[in-house]
Amino acid sequence: MNFEELLRRATRGVIMGSSLRELPTYIRVNTLKITPQELIKFLEFEGFKLQSVPNFPEYLKVVEAPRPISKTLAHYLGFFYIQDLASALPVMALNPLPGSKVLDTCAAPGGKTTHIAQRLNNSGFIVGVDRDVKRIKPLVDNLQRLGVVNTLVILGDFRFVNLNLKFDYILVDAPCSSLGTFRRHPHLLKERTRKFIERIRSLQMSILAKALEYLKPGGKLVYSTCTFTFEENEEVIYRVVLKNRGDRFRLLPIPLDGIPHEEGITEYEDRSYPEELRLAWRLYPEHLDSNGFFLALIQRIS
């Protein structure tokens, strides 16, 4: 496997025609305010048609829409969050329990932070960090709109933020080349160079290494990206977790049944990598008719 082969694999579903249609719209029901059944009735009254999504109990697929669903009273009231289906997986894999302490290292604009709050049922607390001034306001707005009351927002570069805390769960949804979103942004396939990928890999490694310092013994961390390059995914896990910290951290199987995916890559550009990397998940567009995604579940050894 090399970069060109990965590119062909990632775009195969589109080239073969299975994903040529427009990306479907999914919404995550905000269970802090409403149940899926109640929301379906609420939106059907306004002319929308929705379907439940197998293996995604909090999600609904928008089948028919008389107008943009973001322009509805239900959206204004914070009854749901518009979110690509693959973006649900990091929090589903992390599965934070109510009452837990959770760190979200790259929190804006808040899709995954608010999902965590739902899983906690607004108990425990969340620390959400982001360095982008322009994205902090949407993060705060979404927390308020969805009724999240257990989250502290910090504006700053996570690599240089000092927290005197240890966390039960940590999410590192790292900045990346975003090649998994090529169905919406096809120009990225030509614009993302090897130099860009190598530069952002350094950032990803720094964020993940810092996040591991805050994880409690026995605690769990999910590393995720919306890209499919080996350099930003398995290689980051190998360099940061397995190569230098393998006596303190381990990869776990992702405990989600019934969701199509491919396992992590262990052979790349004539090099072999630890078999443990197979525990990571790769999602390509045809798996969920969504964006491409990568995630790995890491545990600090007690």
N, C-alpha and C positions, 0 to 999 in steps of 0.2 A: 504494500500500500504506500502511495505517495500523495502529495498534495493534489495533483491533477486527477488521480483516481478517486480521491475523496470528493473532489468537486463534481465529478461525473456521477458518483453514487448519490450525493446529496440532491442533485437536480434531476435524478432519473425519473422520479414520479411526475415531474412537470413535463419533461421531454416526451415521456410515453403517453401523456394526455390525461393521467389520472387526477392531476391537480391544476389543470388549465383554468378551471372556473375560478371565480373570485373567492377569496378566503371567506368562509362563513363567519358570522358574528356569534360569539358566545358571551353570556353574562354569568357572573358569579353572584348568586343570591346572597345578600347580606343577612345572614341568619341572626345577627344581633338585633335586627328590626322586624324580620318577616320570614315566613317559611316559603319554600319553593311553591307549594300548592296555593298559598295566598297570593304570591306574586303572579303566578300564571293567571289567576282569576282577575287580578287587578289590571294586567296588561291586555288580556283578551277583551276586556270591556272597551279598551281603546283601539281594538282592531288588530292587535299583534297575535301571531301564532307561535307558540314555543313548544319545544320538545325537551324532555329530560335526556341526559347523556349517560349511557351505561358506564359504570365505574367512576363517575364524577358526580357524587350526590348533591353537591352544592351548585352545579352548573346547569344552565339551560341553553339550548341552541335556538337562535331566532330564525324561524322558518319563513314567516311572512311579516313584513313591516310596512305599515302605511306611511311612515316617516322615520327619520333617524331615531333610534331608540334612546339616544342621548338627549333628545328634546322632549322627554316625557316627564310628567310629574313624579313618577316612580324613581326616575334617576335623580331628580332634584332632591327628593326626600331621602336619598341614600339607601334605597331598597336593593340596589345592585351595583356591581362594578363591571364594566366592559373589559373583558380579558381574553386573550388567546388561550386556547385550551392547554397547549403545552406549558404555558406559564403557570398553570396550576400545580404542576408536578413537584417543584422544589418544596413548597410548603406541605404538600401531601406526603412527600417522602420524609420530611423533617418530623411531621406529626407532633408538634409541641403540645404537652399536656396542660390543662388548666392549672393556674397557680405558678407556672414556670417563669424563669427569667430568660428572656430571649434578646439576642442582639442581631440587628439587621444592618450590615456594614455598608450597603449601597442602597439606601431605602427609597429614594425618590423615583417615580412620583407616587408610590404608595400601594401599588397593586398587591404586592406580596406582604407588605407590612400590615395592611388591613385584613388580608387573608389569615395571617398569624393571629391577629386580634380576635377574629372569629373563632379560630381553633381554641384560643384561650378563654373564650366567652368573656372577654374584657377583664379577666382576672390576671394575677401576676403582674409583670410589667415588661415592656418592650423598650429598648433603646434603638432608635433609628438614626443612622448617621448618613449624611450625604454632603459632598463638597460643592455641588452645583447650586449657586444662588438662585438661578432661574427655576430650578426644579424643586426647590424647597417649598415654595408657595403652593404648587399643586399637591405636594405631599401633605402639608398642613390642611389644605382645603379638603382633601379626600378623607383624612382622619376625622375632621369635623363633620363632613357630610354623611359619613357612614356611622357616626356615633361612637368612635373609638375614644376611650378615656384612659387607657393604661399605657400610653406611649410618650416617651420623652424624645424630642427631636433635637439633634445636634447638627449644626452647620459646620462642616470642617472636613478636611481630608482624613479619612479613617487611619491612614498610615501614621499620622502624627497626633491622633487623639488619644489621650491617656485616660483610661477608665479603671478605677479602683474596684473592679467587680469581676466575678467569674459567672459564667452563664451556663444554663442547662442546655440551651440550644442556640446555634448560630447559623444564620443564613449569609452566605457570600454569593450573591447574584452579581457576578463580576462584570465590569465594563469589558466589552469585547468588540470584535470586528463586525458583529451582527449579521454575519453571512446567512444565518438561519432565517432571516427575515427577507430573503431575496425575492419572495413572491410579491411583497409590497414595495421592495426597494431593489429592483434588478440591477441598478447601476453599481451596487456594492460589489458585485462579482468582478467588475473590471477595476474598481477603484482601490480595493484592499490589496496592498502590495505585501511582499514578504517582510519588507522593512517595517511596515506598519504593524504587522502581526507580531514580529519579534519585540517591537517597542511596547506594545500593549501587554504582551506576555510578562514582561518585567513588572509592570504595574499589578497584574493579576497575582503574580507570585508574592509580591510584597504584601498585598492585602490579605491573601490567604495565610501567609506566615504570621502576620500580626494577629489575625483572628484566632488562630490556634492557641495563642498565648492566653486568651480569655475563656477557653473552654474548660469546664469542670471535669474532673475525672469521671468517666462514665458518660459524659455529655456527648451530644451529637451535633455535627455540622454538615450542612449541605453546601457543596460548591456547584454552581450552575452557570451556564452561559447560553446565549441564543446564537451560537455559532457551531460549526462542525469541524474546524481545523484541529488537527492533533496537537499542534503547538500550544493552543490556548486551553486545551482540555486535558487529555491524558498526560501530556508532558508536564503540565503544571502540577497535577496530582503526583506524578512520579518524582519530580524534582523537590517539591516542597514537603510532601508527606512520606512517601515510601523510601526515598533515597537517604534522607538525613534524619528522619524522625520515626522510622518504622518500629522502633522499640516502644514508642509512646502513643502511636496512633495506628489505626487499622481501617481499611475499607469494609463496609458492611453491605450485604445484599439489600437492595431497595425493596421494602415490604409492600409493594403494590401489585396486586394480582389483576390479570385480565387486560393489561394495557400493552399494546404492541410496541416493540422497541428492538433495538439491536444492542448487543453488549459492547463494552469498551474495546478499543483496539490495542493489541499487544505486539504487532509487527508493523514497523513503519520505516520506510527508506532504508531497508536492509539492516535494521537494528531490532533486537528483541527486547521487550519490556516485561515486567513482572506479570504473571498470570492474574494476580489480584485485580489488575485494571479491568478485567472482564466484568467485574461487579458493577462498574459504571454503566450508565444508560446513554444511548444515543437515539434521538428521535429525529427521523427525517419527515418531510412534509406529508408523505403518503400514509404515515402511521396513524395520525389523528386528523388528517386534513387541516394542518395547522402550520405554524412556523417550525423550523428545526430547533432542536434543543439538546443540551448535554447536562447531565447531573451525576454527582457522586456523593455517597453518604459516608461520612467519616466519624469515627468514634475515638475519643481519648480513652486509652486503656487505664482502668482503675489501678 
